[in-house]
Amino acid sequence: MFAKFVTWLKSLFYKKELQACLIGLQNAGKTTLTNALCNDPDRDNTIPTIGFNVREVTKGKVNLHLWDLGGQNKFRNLWERYCNDAQCIVYSYGRWNCFFLFTM
């Protein structure tokens, strides 16, 4: 009972930290989604992600760390490392990826 009270009391004064990983094949729109969530005015001019990008967004009492992970073959083995500590994993899937999956 006391633990619930302390948790409630903390929620009134402290921000919540969340980690989210955006993964998907290349050209699936992960960086565009990240820029849209961050209200980036330059969201239409994106280049391919080399490795990863980290962005931080604060909405109310929630501080969200977005990990935009590269979708090229050489970066996919790193996804597991970044996704282990994430509370949310978003898999971005573009329409053209159907063709790409069958040609791999």
ZIQUIQUI-V346211 format. One record per pair of residues at least 12 apart in sequence whose C-alpha atoms are under 10 Angstrom apart, sorted by the first residue. I is the first residue (numbers start at 1). J is the second residue. Records with the same first field share a line. If there is no record, write none. Layout:
# ZIQUIQUI-V346211
I->J  J
This chain:
# ZIQUIQUI-V346211
11->61
12->61
13->61
14->61  62
15->58  59  60  61  62  63
16->58  60  61  62  63  64
17->58  61  62  63  64  65  87
18->56  57  62  63  64  65  66  85  86  87  88
19->56  63  64  65  66  67  82  83  85  86  87  88  89
20->54  64  65  66  67  68  82  83  85  86  87  88  89  90
21->52  54  65  66  67  68  69  79  82  83  84  85  86  87  88  89  90  91
22->34  52  53  66  67  68  69  70  71  79  82  83  88  89  90  91  92
23->52  67  68  69  70  71  76  79  83  89  90  91  92  93
24->68  69  70  71  72  76  79  90  91  92  93  94  97
25->69  70  71  72  73  76  91  92  93  94  97  100  101
26->48  49  69  70  71  72  73  92  93  94  97  100
27->47  48  49  70  71  72  92  93  94  95  96  97
28->71  91  92  93  94  95  96  97
29->46  48  92  93  94
30->48  49  67  68  69  70  71  90  91  92  93  94
31->43  44  46  47  48  49  52  53  67  68  69  70  92
32->44  45  46  47  68
33->68  92
34->53  54  55  56  57  66  67  68
35->55  68
37->55  56  57  66
38->55  56  57  58  59  64  66
39->57
48->70  71  72
49->68  69  70  71  72  75
50->68  69  70  71  72  74  75
51->68  69  70  71  72  74  75  76  78
52->67  68  69  70  71  75  78  79  82
53->66  67  68  69  70
54->66  67  68  69
55->67  68
65->86
66->86  88  89
67->82  83  86  89  90
68->82  90
69->82  83
71->92
